């Protein structure tokens, strides 16, 4: 995209995240597959920690994020990810993923790792906190559904049950992609919408309510 190989940019996000949010005394870096794979490799490079597969992923389960109900999402997640106690048991883990929206998936992943015997779980997210809905075509939750809305990272960590949580800074994102804010939209992170507004009111449907219907 714009001359940048996205897999390499995701890896750089992980490296910068390791610089911004190290975990002293950690034993192992694992990814939430597949969304966190590239950033986890970058975090391992940047931190000098070993990396391994903490989960086996069932690739015959559809995306849990888009399931219509929370119980269906929970059930799908249990089928989708199988933690490996032989790898994560007794370890102080750095668990890398690309984002957290509602937090339900992350909460279940933390619980599964605890059940598999992980000693510590330190979540590292290779994006800033998602706090605002997208008005421009991404079907996202409302602000009230987003776990980062109105919470600090420490409060989110307590909600998720992990030992610590850190997000990549917005500056770190732009450093990783080698671009600037002038040519990108980061409203879901910053709340600054290119076409105006502050994310309140109609939320993700704001523009649909503002624009007249086309006549045919």
Helices and strands as residue ranges (DSSP letters): H 6-20, E 28-31, H 37-47, E 55-57, H 70-80, E 81-83, H 85-88, E 92-97, H 104-115, E 120-125, G 143-145, H 153-160, E 164-167, H 170-177, G 181-183, H 187-190, G 203-205, H 206-210
